Every structure is written in structure tokens, then in C-alpha cells.
């Protein structure tokens, strides 16, 4: 049996060092303030960790096995639990006691016993819908989890309703209609141009399914919704199966290709799709989309170039990562121009944008995002007014970092942005984490409560808040 030893890859040093541990802590220490009255429910977060060293030098930070995290708020106390998502990939490696999967999403670099396995890591987000909890990664089906213990129930196609080979890591659950909106890209096989949009009702029954073709075999990490339209941006990060079969990267950056936006009717069919295009750019995450008469606005963290430097150009050249700015892309359905316009909404670099989820696809004013203003590696959380550009900021301090925030309304009928912001904080110098509660309407005032974790929450990408009444 090979000894377990992670390489000197910077990915595995410092804060990024693999945790490889499941944790359960009943009653976390509250070191400042108090849990707001009425804040009852569960924050689920998801991110990658490394089960075994791969022995490769081309690992990337978005790879690794899914680790689901749970913060349960109950009568003024908070408990924490983390568990591996036991995917098919995880189980195979656990049995072999070594890494079996090679380059990111490239099955042609896997060990022979893993060539035909489902490769999904379930490491990107948590979704709760119709009473069920799922862990998601966009290259596989969801994995259902027990919402109390986080034990893995299993891989699911949602009772045969997901007809594609995979499902998005960025679904939208409409808290007003209770609908679930999702999609799959490269939906028939690796490298295919097929994409499918799904709409499920509040009970989890599929009520619409629209298949169409992308301009190229794109990476479509996120999408956005309005009351009438589903907004799909296609950026020229493209899969070339010849390169993949030769052991190369799953995506390559093509700066000579255009960005395309498809507006798909939310309740219609493929005959109603409208297309717009513009210069090459890229993005991972959407803040929101809004219909304004005949115009559809997509608010997105936009990179004027390649947002993923570890996916090179076809000749193998790596490209520098341009700064990400919150930008509004506008498609005019009434005009003759099939191009989209661009308007920067914020001059501070940012990522991981979130709204008050009740306003997804609806006219809104406030967004929340990680802000990058310092050269010491630290980050802040900001509330952005998309109407006037004003920003309210809280910083955890020099060298410390925030992870994606989660808004929780003060009450079900509270005004937009009236509530709490839950922010995981990486206390880098102390090699541990906090969970901070901020008043979402006054971030600069500092934490309402600080919840101390004696362990490190290594990295989480996305998550969701589930009110206590939703689990009853």
C-alpha cells in the first residue's frame, strides 16, 4: 500500500491543507453578542476536500471530494456537523485506499478500475427542495442527504425526472412559487453541445423541460431567472474531446469566440428562445436577472477574459486572470440589435454574489458579495446597492477571509434586505473558523454575534438556509 503524502503544491499548503476529517460539535461557543431571537433553522454549506493525494501536479482548487457542513440554530444555540458526501467516486477510493481519479473531469486519466465510474464529487452546493436535501456538482446527478445527520442516502435522478447525464450546481429555488429551476449542460455526454432546462413545482414534480443546443460545448456554471425568462450565458470556455482524450484539460479558453446569451421562455418551449452575442468574456456567478419591459438585465460578476487560469488556450498558453467586476448585461427584445450592452455596477473587485433569495428574478436593490480590496490576501463582505452603487462593508481583519454569505430575512414578510447575513470567516492566523452574524442593513456596525469554531472550515463554495418551519 502506498504511503499517504500530499505534494508541495501550494493548493495543499496553509489554509488549503486538506482537513480529511468529519466533525460534530454540539453547542458552539458564542464569543461575542447573542443569537438574534427568531433565528431558527439550518445553514448548509458545501465545498471540496481531498480524500487522498492524487500524485499529480495539475490539481485545481475546484476539485476534491464533497464535504457538507451544517450549522443548526436552535433556541439560541448553534451546533456544527461536517460529513463527507459518499459519492461513487468516494466509495471506490475508500475501498482502494488511494486516489483513482486523475485530471479534473477527465475520465481518460483515471485509474482503470475507475474509467466507467460516475466522476461527480458533489462538492459545490447544497439544495433543499420539497423536504429533501441534496449535494450538487454540475458533472453528475444530485446526491440526496439526510438533512439531520448529513448521511448520504444516494445518487438520484429525482425519481426518473432528470433525463440528462448531469444536473446543475446552481439551481434556483423560488421561495414565492416554491418552484425549482435547474439545468444541465453537455447534457448527453462529455463534449456535447446539448443543454436542457428543467422546471419543477413545489412538490418536486417536473412541469417543463426544454432541450436546445449551445453555440459550442461550453462551461455553464451558473444561470439566472426572471418571471418570464431563463437566462443562459455561454462563455468561450470550451471542451475539445480530442484534447481531453489525449489527457489534456477539460476546458480551454478561446478568446477568438464570442460570448452568447440565450433567453429561454420560463414556461414555453424551444421555439421561443432569443439569442444575443458580444465579445469574449467569462463569469462563474450571477447575482440576479430582472425583466424591465422589453429588456432583460443580467447582473453578473464579469471577467473581461478568462476567469479560470488553470484552463489554458488550445496552444497550452495560460492567460492572466482579469479583475472581476459586477456588471449589468442588457438584452433588448424589442430592438433589431442582437448584441447585448454592458454597464459596470461596482468598481470594487468582487465574487460569490448573493441576493435576498426572495427577490431572485424580481426587481431588487441589494446584493451581497465578497469584496477584494487588500493586498494582504484578506477579504470583506459588502452590501451593494445596485441602484446607486453605494456599498456597506464589514471586514474580519488583516489576513482573514470571508466565504460566501447567506441572507436570512428577519421575518417571512420583512422588506428586502431586512434581516441577517451569515458569514463564514476563515481565521487564517489561528487556523480555525468563525461564523459571524451581521445585521444585513448595517454591515459596518460589526457582528451581532460571533460563533467560534475550534476547527477549520477549509473551503465552502455555496450553500442554503432552511428555516426551521420548512423542515417540520
C-alpha positions as CSV (number, residue, x, y, z in Angstrom):
1,X,0.0,0.0,0.0
2,X,1.4,3.4,-1.0
3,X,2.2,5.9,1.8
4,X,-0.2,8.9,2.0
5,X,1.8,12.1,1.4
6,X,0.4,15.3,-0.2
7,X,2.8,17.2,-2.6
8,X,4.3,20.7,-2.1
9,X,1.6,22.0,-4.5
10,X,0.6,25.4,-3.0
11,X,-3.0,24.1,-3.2
12,X,-2.3,21.9,-0.2
13,X,-0.4,24.4,2.0
14,X,-1.6,26.8,4.7
15,X,-5.3,27.3,4.8
16,X,-5.7,25.0,1.8
17,X,-4.2,22.0,3.6
18,X,-6.6,19.0,3.4
19,X,-8.7,18.6,6.6
20,X,-9.9,15.0,5.8
21,X,-12.0,14.9,9.0
22,X,-15.6,14.7,9.9
23,X,-16.7,16.8,12.9
24,X,-19.6,17.1,15.2
25,X,-19.8,19.8,17.9
26,X,-23.0,20.2,20.0
27,X,-23.2,23.8,21.2
28,X,-20.6,26.1,19.7
29,X,-19.1,28.8,21.8
30,X,-20.6,32.3,21.3
31,X,-17.7,34.6,22.0
32,X,-19.5,37.9,21.2
33,X,-23.1,39.1,21.2
34,X,-26.1,36.7,21.1
35,X,-28.1,34.8,18.5
36,X,-31.0,37.0,17.4
37,X,-34.3,36.0,18.7
38,X,-36.3,34.1,16.0
39,X,-33.2,33.0,14.0
40,X,-34.2,29.3,13.9
41,X,-33.1,26.9,11.1
42,X,-30.1,25.4,9.4
43,X,-27.3,26.8,7.3
44,X,-25.9,24.1,4.9
45,X,-22.6,24.7,3.2
46,X,-20.7,22.6,0.7
47,X,-17.1,22.6,-0.5
48,X,-14.2,20.3,-1.6
49,X,-11.7,18.4,0.5
50,X,-9.1,15.9,-0.5
51,X,-9.6,12.3,0.4
52,X,-6.2,11.1,-0.9
53,X,-3.3,12.8,-2.7
54,X,-3.5,12.4,-6.4
55,X,0.2,12.2,-7.1
56,X,-0.3,14.8,-9.9
57,X,0.9,18.4,-10.2
58,X,-2.2,19.7,-12.1
59,X,-4.8,19.5,-9.3
60,X,-7.1,22.6,-9.1
61,X,-8.9,24.1,-6.2
62,X,-12.4,23.3,-7.5
63,X,-11.7,19.6,-7.4
64,X,-11.8,17.3,-4.4
65,X,-14.5,15.2,-2.6
66,X,-17.6,16.9,-1.3
67,X,-17.7,17.9,2.3
68,X,-21.1,19.1,3.5
69,X,-21.3,21.4,6.6
70,X,-24.3,22.1,8.8
71,X,-24.9,24.9,11.3
72,X,-28.1,24.3,13.2
73,X,-29.7,27.3,15.1
74,X,-32.0,26.1,17.8
75,X,-33.2,28.2,20.8
76,X,-30.2,30.5,21.0
77,X,-27.6,27.8,20.5
78,X,-25.7,26.7,17.3
79,X,-24.4,23.2,16.6
80,X,-22.0,22.2,13.8
81,X,-21.5,19.0,11.8
82,X,-19.5,18.1,8.7
83,X,-19.7,14.9,6.7
84,X,-18.2,13.5,3.5
85,X,-20.6,13.1,0.7
86,X,-20.2,9.4,-0.1
87,X,-20.3,9.5,-3.8
88,X,-19.5,6.6,-6.1
89,X,-16.1,8.2,-6.6
90,X,-15.5,8.5,-2.8
91,X,-16.6,4.9,-2.2
92,X,-14.2,3.5,-4.9
93,X,-11.3,5.4,-3.4
94,X,-12.2,4.4,0.1
95,X,-12.1,0.8,-0.9
96,X,-8.8,1.2,-2.8
97,X,-7.3,3.4,-0.1
98,X,-5.8,5.6,-2.7
99,X,-6.7,8.2,-5.4
100,X,-8.2,6.7,-8.5
101,X,-9.3,9.8,-10.4
102,X,-6.9,11.9,-12.4
103,X,-7.2,15.3,-14.1
104,X,-10.3,17.4,-13.4
105,X,-13.3,15.8,-15.1
106,X,-11.0,13.9,-17.5
107,X,-12.0,10.2,-17.2
108,X,-9.3,9.2,-19.7
109,X,-6.7,10.0,-16.9
110,X,-8.4,7.8,-14.3
111,X,-7.1,4.5,-13.0
112,X,-8.5,1.6,-15.0
113,X,-10.9,0.5,-12.2
114,X,-12.5,4.0,-12.2
115,X,-12.8,4.5,-16.0
116,X,-16.6,3.8,-16.1
117,X,-17.5,5.3,-12.7
118,X,-19.6,8.4,-12.1
119,X,-17.0,11.1,-11.5
120,X,-19.1,13.6,-9.6
121,X,-17.7,14.9,-6.4
122,X,-20.9,16.6,-5.1
123,X,-18.7,19.4,-3.8
124,X,-20.3,22.7,-4.9
125,X,-23.6,23.5,-3.2
126,X,-26.5,22.3,-1.1
127,X,-30.0,22.4,-2.3
128,X,-33.2,21.9,-0.2
129,X,-36.5,21.4,-2.1
130,X,-39.8,19.6,-1.3
131,X,-38.4,18.4,2.0
132,X,-35.2,16.9,0.7
133,X,-31.6,17.9,0.9
134,X,-29.1,17.4,-1.9
135,X,-25.4,17.9,-2.6
136,X,-24.6,19.0,-6.1
137,X,-21.8,19.2,-8.6
138,X,-22.6,20.0,-12.2
139,X,-21.0,17.0,-13.9
140,X,-23.2,14.4,-12.2
141,X,-26.7,13.8,-10.7
142,X,-27.5,15.1,-7.3
143,X,-26.8,13.1,-4.1
144,X,-29.5,13.1,-1.5
145,X,-28.5,13.5,2.1
146,X,-30.3,13.1,5.4
147,X,-31.0,16.7,6.5
148,X,-30.3,16.0,10.2
149,X,-27.3,13.6,10.2
150,X,-25.9,14.5,6.7
151,X,-25.5,10.8,6.0
152,X,-25.5,10.1,2.2
153,X,-28.8,8.4,1.0
154,X,-27.5,8.1,-2.5
155,X,-27.2,9.3,-6.1
156,X,-30.6,10.3,-7.5
157,X,-32.3,11.3,-10.8
158,X,-35.2,12.6,-8.7
159,X,-37.5,9.7,-9.4
160,X,-36.5,9.4,-13.1
161,X,-37.2,13.1,-13.8
162,X,-33.7,14.1,-14.6
163,X,-33.2,12.7,-18.2
164,X,-29.8,14.3,-18.7
165,X,-26.5,12.7,-17.5
166,X,-25.9,15.5,-15.0
167,X,-27.6,18.4,-13.2
168,X,-26.5,22.0,-12.3
169,X,-24.6,23.1,-9.2
170,X,-26.6,26.4,-9.3
171,X,-30.3,25.6,-9.1
172,X,-32.8,28.3,-8.2
173,X,-35.5,27.6,-5.6
174,X,-38.2,30.3,-5.9
175,X,-39.3,30.9,-2.3
176,X,-42.5,32.6,-3.5
177,X,-43.8,30.0,-6.1
178,X,-41.7,27.2,-4.4
179,X,-40.6,26.1,-7.9
180,X,-37.2,24.6,-8.5
181,X,-35.4,25.7,-11.7
182,X,-32.4,23.9,-12.9
183,X,-30.5,22.8,-16.0
184,X,-27.8,20.5,-17.3
185,X,-25.1,21.4,-19.9
186,X,-23.1,18.9,-22.0
187,X,-26.3,17.1,-21.0
188,X,-26.0,14.0,-23.1
189,X,-22.3,13.3,-22.7
190,X,-18.9,15.0,-22.2
191,X,-18.3,17.4,-25.0
192,X,-21.9,17.5,-26.3
193,X,-23.5,20.8,-27.2
194,X,-26.8,19.8,-25.6
195,X,-28.3,21.8,-22.8
196,X,-31.6,21.2,-21.0
197,X,-33.7,23.5,-18.8
198,X,-35.9,21.9,-16.1
199,X,-38.8,23.4,-14.1
200,X,-40.2,21.5,-11.0
201,X,-43.3,22.5,-9.0
202,X,-43.2,23.0,-5.2
203,X,-43.8,19.3,-4.7
204,X,-40.9,18.3,-6.8
205,X,-42.9,17.3,-9.9
206,X,-41.3,18.2,-13.3
207,X,-43.6,20.5,-15.2
208,X,-41.4,21.7,-18.1
209,X,-38.3,20.5,-19.9
210,X,-36.6,22.3,-22.8
211,X,-33.7,20.9,-24.8
212,X,-31.6,23.0,-27.2
213,X,-28.0,23.3,-28.5
214,X,-25.3,25.6,-27.2
215,X,-23.1,27.5,-29.7
216,X,-20.2,25.3,-28.6
217,X,-19.6,22.7,-25.8
218,X,-19.4,25.4,-23.1
219,X,-18.8,25.5,-19.4
220,X,-22.1,26.9,-18.0
221,X,-21.6,27.1,-14.3
222,X,-24.5,29.3,-13.4
223,X,-27.6,30.9,-14.9
224,X,-30.3,33.4,-13.9
225,X,-34.1,33.6,-14.0
226,X,-36.8,36.2,-14.3
227,X,-40.5,35.9,-14.1
228,X,-40.7,35.1,-17.9
229,X,-37.2,34.2,-19.0
230,X,-34.4,31.9,-18.1
231,X,-31.0,33.5,-18.9
232,X,-28.2,31.3,-20.1
233,X,-24.8,32.9,-20.7
234,X,-22.3,30.9,-22.8
235,X,-18.7,31.9,-22.4
236,X,-15.9,30.5,-24.7
237,X,-14.5,28.0,-22.1
238,X,-15.0,25.1,-24.5
239,X,-14.5,21.3,-24.3
240,X,-12.4,19.7,-27.1
241,X,-12.8,16.0,-26.7
242,X,-9.7,15.3,-28.8
243,X,-7.7,17.3,-26.2
244,X,-9.5,15.5,-23.3
245,X,-8.8,12.1,-24.8
246,X,-5.1,13.0,-25.1
247,X,-5.0,13.7,-21.3
248,X,-5.5,17.5,-21.6
249,X,-7.7,19.9,-19.7
250,X,-11.5,19.5,-19.8
251,X,-12.0,23.2,-20.8
252,X,-9.9,25.5,-23.0
253,X,-10.1,29.3,-23.3
254,X,-11.0,30.5,-26.8
255,X,-10.6,34.3,-26.9
256,X,-11.5,34.4,-30.6
257,X,-15.0,33.1,-29.9
258,X,-17.9,35.3,-28.8
259,X,-20.0,35.3,-25.7
260,X,-23.6,34.3,-26.3
261,X,-26.8,34.8,-24.2
262,X,-29.9,32.7,-24.7
263,X,-33.2,33.9,-23.3
264,X,-35.4,30.8,-22.8
265,X,-39.1,31.1,-22.0
266,X,-39.6,30.1,-18.4
267,X,-43.0,28.4,-19.2
268,X,-42.7,28.0,-23.0
269,X,-40.7,25.8,-25.4
270,X,-37.5,26.0,-27.6
271,X,-39.3,27.8,-30.4
272,X,-39.4,31.0,-28.2
273,X,-35.6,31.2,-27.5
274,X,-34.0,34.5,-28.3
275,X,-30.2,34.9,-28.8
276,X,-27.7,37.7,-28.2
277,X,-24.0,37.9,-28.5
278,X,-20.9,40.0,-27.7
279,X,-17.1,39.9,-27.3
280,X,-15.4,37.1,-25.4
281,X,-15.6,37.3,-21.6
282,X,-16.3,34.9,-18.8
283,X,-18.0,34.5,-15.5
284,X,-18.7,31.9,-12.8
285,X,-21.6,33.5,-10.9
286,X,-24.7,35.5,-11.5
287,X,-26.2,37.9,-8.9
288,X,-29.7,38.2,-10.4
289,X,-31.7,38.9,-13.6
290,X,-34.7,41.2,-14.0
291,X,-37.1,41.9,-16.8
292,X,-37.7,45.6,-17.4
293,X,-40.3,45.9,-20.1
294,X,-38.7,44.6,-23.3
295,X,-35.3,44.5,-21.7
296,X,-33.7,41.7,-19.7
297,X,-30.9,42.7,-17.4
298,X,-28.3,40.1,-16.2
299,X,-26.2,41.2,-13.3
300,X,-23.1,39.1,-13.2
301,X,-19.5,39.1,-11.9
302,X,-17.8,39.5,-15.2
303,X,-14.2,38.9,-16.2
304,X,-13.1,40.6,-19.4
305,X,-11.1,37.5,-20.3
306,X,-10.6,34.0,-18.8
307,X,-11.8,33.6,-15.2
308,X,-10.2,30.2,-14.8
309,X,-6.4,30.5,-15.4
310,X,-5.9,26.7,-14.9
311,X,-7.9,26.2,-18.2
312,X,-5.4,27.4,-20.9
313,X,-5.8,28.3,-24.5
314,X,-5.7,25.5,-27.1
315,X,-2.0,26.0,-27.6
316,X,-1.4,25.4,-23.9
317,X,-0.8,29.1,-23.1
318,X,-2.1,30.3,-19.7
319,X,-3.8,33.6,-19.6
320,X,-3.7,36.1,-16.7
321,X,-7.0,36.5,-14.8
322,X,-8.6,39.9,-15.3
323,X,-10.2,41.6,-12.3
324,X,-13.9,40.6,-11.7
325,X,-16.4,43.4,-11.6
326,X,-20.2,43.3,-11.0
327,X,-21.6,44.2,-14.5
328,X,-25.0,44.5,-16.0
329,X,-25.5,42.8,-19.4
330,X,-28.7,44.0,-21.1
331,X,-30.6,42.3,-23.9
332,X,-33.3,44.3,-25.7
333,X,-36.0,42.1,-27.0
334,X,-37.7,45.0,-28.9
335,X,-34.6,46.1,-30.8
336,X,-33.1,45.0,-34.0
337,X,-29.6,44.6,-32.5
338,X,-28.8,41.1,-31.3
339,X,-25.8,42.3,-29.3
340,X,-26.0,42.9,-25.5
341,X,-24.8,46.1,-23.8
342,X,-22.6,46.3,-20.7
343,X,-22.7,48.6,-17.7
344,X,-20.4,48.2,-14.7
345,X,-22.3,48.4,-11.4
346,X,-19.4,48.4,-9.0
347,X,-15.7,49.4,-9.3
348,X,-14.5,47.1,-6.5
349,X,-13.5,43.6,-7.4
350,X,-15.9,41.0,-6.0
351,X,-17.1,37.5,-6.3
352,X,-19.7,35.0,-4.9
353,X,-22.7,37.4,-5.2
354,X,-26.0,36.7,-3.4
355,X,-29.3,38.4,-3.1
356,X,-32.1,38.2,-0.6
357,X,-33.4,35.0,-2.2
358,X,-37.0,36.1,-2.2
359,X,-36.0,38.6,-4.9
360,X,-34.4,36.2,-7.3
361,X,-35.8,37.0,-10.8
362,X,-37.7,40.0,-9.4
363,X,-36.9,43.8,-9.3
364,X,-34.4,44.2,-6.4
365,X,-32.0,46.7,-5.0
366,X,-29.5,44.9,-2.7
367,X,-26.8,42.3,-3.4
368,X,-24.1,40.8,-1.1
369,X,-20.7,39.7,-2.2
370,X,-17.1,39.0,-1.2
371,X,-15.0,42.2,-1.8
372,X,-11.3,42.2,-2.6
373,X,-9.7,45.5,-1.5
374,X,-6.5,44.5,0.3
375,X,-3.1,43.2,-0.9
376,X,-2.6,41.0,2.2
377,X,-5.0,38.3,1.0
378,X,-7.8,39.3,3.2
379,X,-11.4,39.9,2.0
380,X,-14.5,41.7,3.2
381,X,-18.2,41.2,2.8
382,X,-20.2,44.0,1.2
383,X,-23.8,45.0,0.6
384,X,-24.2,46.6,-2.8
385,X,-27.0,49.0,-3.8
386,X,-27.4,48.3,-7.5
387,X,-29.5,51.5,-7.9
388,X,-26.9,54.0,-6.7
389,X,-23.7,52.0,-6.3
390,X,-23.4,52.6,-2.6
391,X,-21.5,49.9,-0.6
392,X,-21.7,48.9,3.1
393,X,-18.7,46.9,4.1
394,X,-17.5,44.7,7.0
395,X,-14.0,43.3,7.2
396,X,-12.9,40.5,9.6
397,X,-9.4,42.0,9.9
398,X,-6.0,41.8,8.3
399,X,-5.1,38.4,6.8
400,X,-8.6,36.9,7.5
401,X,-11.1,36.0,4.8
402,X,-14.8,35.7,4.4
403,X,-16.6,33.0,2.5
404,X,-19.9,33.4,0.6
405,X,-22.6,34.9,2.7
406,X,-26.2,33.8,3.2
407,X,-29.1,36.3,3.8
408,X,-31.9,35.3,6.2
409,X,-34.9,37.6,6.4
410,X,-35.9,38.9,9.8
411,X,-39.4,37.6,9.2
412,X,-41.1,36.0,6.2
413,X,-42.7,39.3,5.2
414,X,-39.8,41.6,6.0
415,X,-38.7,44.2,3.5
416,X,-35.9,43.3,1.0
417,X,-32.6,43.1,2.8
418,X,-34.1,43.4,6.3
419,X,-32.6,40.5,8.2
420,X,-29.3,38.8,9.0
421,X,-26.2,37.9,7.0
422,X,-24.5,34.7,8.0
423,X,-20.8,34.8,7.1
424,X,-18.3,32.0,7.5
425,X,-14.9,33.6,8.4
426,X,-11.5,32.0,7.9
427,X,-9.3,33.0,10.8
428,X,-6.1,32.2,8.9
429,X,-3.6,33.1,11.6
430,X,-5.5,31.0,14.1
431,X,-6.1,28.1,11.7
432,X,-9.7,27.9,12.7
433,X,-13.1,29.5,11.7
434,X,-15.9,31.6,13.0
435,X,-19.5,32.0,11.8
436,X,-20.4,35.7,12.1
437,X,-24.0,37.1,12.1
438,X,-24.3,40.7,10.8
439,X,-27.3,43.0,10.5
440,X,-27.7,42.9,6.7
441,X,-28.9,46.5,6.8
442,X,-25.8,47.8,8.6
443,X,-22.7,45.7,8.0
444,X,-20.3,48.4,9.1
445,X,-21.7,48.2,12.6
446,X,-20.0,44.8,13.0
447,X,-21.2,41.5,14.2
448,X,-24.4,41.0,16.1
449,X,-22.9,37.6,17.2
450,X,-19.7,35.7,16.6
451,X,-19.8,32.0,16.9
452,X,-16.4,30.3,17.4
453,X,-15.4,27.1,15.8
454,X,-12.3,25.3,17.3
455,X,-11.8,23.7,13.9
456,X,-11.1,25.0,10.4
457,X,-13.9,25.0,7.8
458,X,-11.4,24.7,5.0
459,X,-13.4,25.9,2.0
460,X,-17.0,26.1,1.1
461,X,-18.3,27.4,-2.2
462,X,-22.1,27.7,-1.8
463,X,-25.0,26.8,0.4
464,X,-28.5,27.4,1.5
465,X,-30.6,28.4,4.6
466,X,-33.5,26.2,5.6
467,X,-35.9,27.8,8.1
468,X,-36.9,25.5,11.0
469,X,-40.6,25.5,9.8
470,X,-39.5,24.2,6.4
471,X,-38.3,21.0,8.0
472,X,-41.3,20.5,10.2
